[in-house]
Every structure is written in C-alpha cells, then in structure tokens.
Amino acid sequence: MSPIVNFKNRVLILALLFCLPLSAQETEVGSHQTDSTLNAYYQRCLENSASPVVLQMADTLFRMSVQRGDQRMQVTALMTSLDYYYYKGMEDSIIVCTNRVKDFAKKTHQPRFYYFAWGSRLIHFYINSGRINTAFYEAENMRKEAQQSDNKEGLSNCYNVLSTIYTLKKMDKQAFESRLKEVELIETYKLSQYNLVNAYTEIANYYIREGQLGQALKTLKKADAAITSSSHEVICSLAYMNYYLANRQTEMAEARLKEAIRKVNEEQKLYPLKKQVFEAEYVFFKYTQQYNRGLIALDSLYIEHQKMGERAMNQMICRNKGELLYTMGKEKEAAPYLAQYIQIKDSTDAVHEQDAATEFATLLGLEKLNVEQQDLRLKSQNEHIENTRILILLLIAFLIIVFAFLYREHHLNSRLIASENQLRQRNEDLTASKEALRIAKEDAEKASRMKTLFIQSMTHEIRTPLNAIVGFSQILTSMFDEKGGTQEFTDTIEENTKKLLKLIDDVLDLTDQETNQSVEITDTEIYKCCAQSLDRVRQHVHKGVELHFRPSNETLLFPSNDTRLEQILFNLLHNAARATLKGSITLAYYLSRDKKALIMTITDTGIGIPEDKHEAVFERFVKLDDFSQGFGLGLSLCRTLVEKMNGTLVIDSSHTEGCRFVLTFPALQS
C-alpha cells in the first residue's frame, strides 16, 4: 500500500473520530447567561466528568437550578448524567437518561437539547457499538419528526449523524453531501454553531482524501472562523495536521499536533479527545517513520479504549500495530498482532452478522408494530367518520322538523310586518337625526378650525410689533445710561413686552398642540436640555434664591424631544422662580430602578399649591392668584406636551415645604 493511500485511510479514521460529540455543555451553556454560582458548580461537574461522583453532583446542580428557576441549567444537569453514561457505554442508563432529557426539553420548549440527546448521544451510542442499522433507523425517525415539526435544529442534528453513519458504511459521497446540508441549514437559519466546526473539518477531510487541497484549506479557514470552544480548537488543529501531512509539510503538521496535545493536557474537560490525539500521533509518527513513537501512541490509544469499554476498536489497533511492526522489519513480532486481528475480525464479523440479523428482526418487528398501530388509527378514523355520518343524518332530520315547525308558524310573520314598518320609520328618523348631528359636528369642527386659525393669525400679527418693541427697548437700554431713570423705564418696557410675548407664545403653542397630535421622539442629551433651561431661567430668579442642579448622569441619552423638553422645564422653572422669594429651586433627574423610565423633579421652597388645587392648576386659564400675571396656560401646555411624549406630569403631594413637580417619561419599547 502506498504512503499516500494509507494516509488517506488514516484521515478517514480521524474524520470519523472527529465527528463523535463531546459533552453537551458547550452546545448551550456558553451562550446562555447563567447564575455565577450555578456556572461555578457546573465547572466542578466538568472537572469530575469521568468519575461516578458526577452523578450526585448533577442531581445537586439540578436542584440548585430549580431553586433559581434556570430551566436551561436544569436540562444541562440532566445532560451531564447522560454524558457520564454515554462515555461509560452503559446502554440501559443511556436510553433512560435520553428519554428523560427529551421529555424535559420538550416540556420546557428547548428543542436543541431534545435533538442533541437523541442524535449525539443515543444514535451515536448505537454507532459506537456497531449497530449501524439501529442507528440509521433512529436517524430516520428523527428526520421524520424534525420535518413534521419543521424544526431546522433537528434536521441539522439528523444530517450530522447520517454523515457519521455513511462514513462508517464507506459511502463518502453521501457523508459529504449530508455534511453540506448540515452546514447549509446552520448558516441559512442562523442555528447553533457548535457542530459547525465538526462539519467543516469533516468536509475538509473529504477534500483531503480526494486530493483537493485548495478546497480543503478554504474549508479549514471557515472552521477557524467558527471556533467557540477549546474542543473546537483541538479538532481544527488535528484537521490541519491532516492537511499539512497531505501537503508534505511535516513541520507545520507537527506544530498543529503539539498544539492539540498541549490543550488536551491542560484542560480536564477535553479528556474525551485524548483518543483522537493518540490516533493523530500514530498517523503522524507513521508518516514521518518514527515507528517506535507510533507504537507508544497505539498502546496509549488501546488503554483509553479499554477505559471506555470500547473493545470494538481493538481490531483496528491490532492491525495497525501489526502493520507498523512489519514495516519496521519485525515480522515475528508483527505476526501475533496480525493473527489476533484476523481472529478478532472473524469473530467480530460473525457477531456482527448475528447482531445484524437480530437487528433486522427487531426493526421488522418495530415496523410491524408501526403498521398495526397505523391500521388501528385508520380503523379508529373510519369509526369516527361513520359516527360523524350518523350524527349528520340525525342533524338533517332535526333541521327538517324545525323547518316544518317554522313553516306552520309562518302566519305569525304577518303580525310582525306592521311592527317592522314602524321600526323602519323610526330608523329613518334616527338616520335623519344622525345626519343632522353629523352636519352640526362638521360645522363645529369647522368653527373650531376657524377659531384656531384666527388665534394663530392674531398671535403672529401681535408678535411682529412686540418683537419690534423688544428690539427697540433693547436699543434704548444700550443708548441711555442708568442716570435719570431712563434705564429703569426701558427695562420695564423690555420686561413687560417679554412677558406679553411669552403669553402669546403659550397661546400659539396651545393651538399648535390642538392641531398636531404627536411629538417627534429622538435620542436626547438630558443634561444639556436641563442646563440650557437653567441658564434661561436664571435671570428670573429673585435675589437670594439658590438655583441647584442635581443630575444622576451627565452623559444620559434618553428618547425625548429636546425642544419640547427644554420648553417644559423652562415653564416649570419659571413658575418656581415667580413663586419663590427665598430659599432654593432644585432641578434633578434620575432613572428608575428597572431603567425603564426617566424621572425629573423641579422642587422649590415657595408659597406652594394647596392640595385640593393639584389637578385644577393644570386646566386652561386657571390661576390661583387673580392678580398674578399670565393667562394660566403654562401648566396646561406643559401637561399636554408631556402626555404627547407618553409621559406624566403631577404635583408631589408628599412635599409640603413649597412645591415639587414630578415628570415621568417611559423608555420606548423596541
């Protein structure tokens, strides 16, 4: 046998070993946010995964997860027990634990664990124990169920195990196509990428066996990009070793092999990969003619198989050891191993034939049961159809009787005709009244629009001369000095025109809000809006009154409208400034505990508002002091704007030393 052909056979064996799954934790727990205590205890479970004590630890982990309501970690605890039995080859326990995981995963809507336990544990156990037909039968059942429920995760797992089965049956093309389908499902539907590295390395090994090294390298680079765990790194390193050996780059292959060995020795949870590493060592040492080291690797591999109870691999190890000794020229030492290989092969073939016959009989029995169940279902359906037919006939007979009864009572309809005519006339009258009301409503709405247009026109017309007055008063202020009272007069003119201008702005804003039903919401710098509002109101604060600002976060971005928010804050601060002759005015904001609302407060030590007036002050044209300036529109406008921003504006009744307004803005739901 040529070295290249023999190497391709080694790659096939390594490819089969790579496809065998590791423990289930890396499929889910790594991407799931888990309680730190649970995660720490779970890591301890992994460290003891090869010891029987892990069964008790898994039960403890399950109880802890129940207490914390973490269903993902509960099913992971069940998978930990299943993993132990799987790697120990305990069939009855594997079947029981698999069904337990499937039932729990189905009940808690976690299909990934459902199909992982079914495919990567139960079916792979049948594969490892040589019951390929049973494995294929289970894989077909899994495929049918996944297709019926349209579960892409299940189909992906199904193609994964089918590829393994085809590989064992030496149907490389079918195995290759199954892997391509698995990759297509994962990438198209954005499924869990845990199996993606295995799939890519399998595809790469197929290309290596076919001599398509360029395609193999491209696929290995895709596998590199999909790595999410240390086990993936080991699998990729061993696949790269195959590639470099096929490319006759032994130094690069050795570097990759050493990298895999280092990782497996460093991490206890990678213990199941030791067999793959020893097999890779054997392939490398045989390729590089380091035969003695190759024999050591085979001995280590034999020990690992014995630990796992996988005696089915003894046949391959005996053949490899015999071939290696023969290649070294030690024919006498090679002969016993080759004879043992032939003996094991003959006995294994006989057992396999018996098992296959038993398997086929079992499968035929299962199929017979399925056919009988199908017949029973069909019989039940036929009985149901017959019962339904009888029920329909009875219903028809009942309807005929009812129809006859109604026909006999037909003469009663004549008595109802007069009543119907009366009702029709009343309906016509009501329709006419409704039309009249509609016309009146339209007239009222038209009058309201005319009123709004008139107010807007009036306010715009008044603003023009007012702006001129403000401008000229400012010019007069700058032209005359403070002597002779000129400064005082111009200041008075400017102050009163600004107040009048604010009243007109409030009226215009109020009419605008009646017309516009929404406010544009964008990300707003809350600190900036507050600071600008404080700067604008500072000139209106009485002497001796302190102005405070207490933000919880100077870089807070929150969905709002910066213009309207600044207008609301200025109006509330301006009211506080007018009502506060001594003490302080404080503007503060903070996020609620659940981070779902922004809360802003304006607190003053002024005259306050009586509790029985807390809602009345938000109505239009309401003033607590008839001699104070303004139309009583500011608070009404503020509440209107706040409500259009999906917020609330209230007065804090618990604050008695002055007044405190509380604004609450909820975060927008994404």
NORNOR-V747814 format. One line per field, one symbol per residue. ss: DSSP state (H for helix, E for strand, L for the rest). A space follows every 10 residues. Layout:
ss=???
//
This chain:
ss=LLHHHHHHHH HHHHHHHHHL LLLLHHHHHH HLLLLHHHHH HHHHHHHLLL LLHHHHHHHH HHHHHHHHLL HHHHHHHHHH HHHHHHHHLL HHHHHHHHHH HHHHHHHLLL HHHHHHHHHH HHHHHHHHLL LHHHHHHHHH HHHHHHHHLL LHHHHHHHHH HHHHHHHHLL LHHHHHHHHH HHHHHHHHLL LLLLLHHHHH HHHHHHHHHL LLHHHHHHHH HHHHHLLLLH HHHHHHHHHH HHHHHHLLLH HHHHHHHHHH HHHHHHLHHH HHHHHHHHHH HHHHHHHLLL HHHHHHHHHH HHHHHHHHLL HHHHHHHHHH HHHHHHHLLL HHHHHHHHHH HHHHHHHHHH HHHHHHHHHH HHHHHHHHHH HHHHHHHHHH HHHHHHHHHH HHHHHHHHHH HHHHHHHHHH HHHHHHHHHH HHHHHHHHHH HHHHHHHHHH HHHHHHHHHH HHHHHHHHHH HHHHHHHHHH HHHHHHHHHL LLHHHHHHHH HHHHHHHHHH HHHHHHHHHH HHHHHLLLLL LEEEEHHHHH HHHHHHHHHH LLLLLEEEEE ELLLLLEEEE LHHHHHHHHH HHHHHHHHHL LLLEEEEEEE ELLLLLEEEE EEEELLLLLL HHHLLHHHLL LLLLLLLLLL LLLHHHHHHH HHHHLLEEEE ELLLLLLLEE EEEEEELLLL
//
